């Protein structure tokens, strides 16, 4: 079965400290990988996607196929980064579609 | 552009009642999705549509039906609501394939008593 794990429900860091939000997935094949974010009182929105190899708001995510991980990182946390973060592998196969969201990690940046 | 809108924002139902949630998008997107979010859980896909007139089951389709009669609208129906369907429901849309960015609505909070 396809599965995505975000081991931390809550992650608290001080402003200026590095941040790493963990995501591990178990999929057969090669899923496309996303991170979505929900700021307080805002809609869920895309933060970044693996295929774009981009850095958004200072965040990057590295795919490690050997470890089946797609951890989200930022070198210096800012207060405005406080939000819920969801890892979401997407997989299509055998005529079906699957986009599976992890349970999410709440990031709290302490001033 | 309004993006993705959902109607209603809140609803309280009694067990056994029926209702329809409406999702509308003005971005000319082909794909539309319905998710539910429960406390401590991620979003789970209920049903989705890859184009007008098409629907498909997601991860948790039981107890729900959907229709996509118009490209811009995606309806989620509960024929006989149960307390287990108490949740926050999110609609989303994307331009093309499932790997495109999904744009989410604000959510509908449904309580079934």
Contacts between the chains, C-beta under 8 A, distances in Angstrom:
chain1	res1	chain2	res2	distance
A	4	B	42	7.6
A	9	B	40	7.7
A	32	B	99	4.6
A	36	B	102	7.9
A	43	B	104	4.8
A	43	B	105	7.0
A	43	B	106	5.8
A	43	B	107	7.9
A	44	B	43	7.6
A	44	B	90	6.8
A	44	B	92	7.9
A	44	B	104	4.3
A	45	B	103	7.8
A	45	B	104	6.9
A	46	B	101	4.6
A	46	B	102	6.9
A	49	B	99	7.8
A	49	B	101	7.5
A	51	B	99	7.1
A	86	B	42	6.0
A	86	B	43	7.2
A	90	B	98	5.3
A	90	B	99	5.8
A	92	B	97	7.8
A	92	B	98	6.0
A	96	B	56	7.7
A	97	B	48	6.6
A	97	B	50	7.9
A	97	B	56	7.0
A	97	B	58	7.9
A	97	B	98	5.1
A	98	B	45	7.5
A	98	B	59	7.4
A	99	B	33	7.7
A	99	B	45	6.3
A	99	B	98	5.8
A	99	B	102	7.6
A	100	B	42	7.4
A	100	B	45	7.8
A	100	B	59	7.5
A	101	B	35	7.7
A	101	B	42	3.6
A	101	B	43	4.2
A	101	B	44	7.4
A	102	B	42	5.1
A	103	B	40	6.4
A	103	B	41	5.8
A	103	B	42	4.6
A	104	B	42	5.9
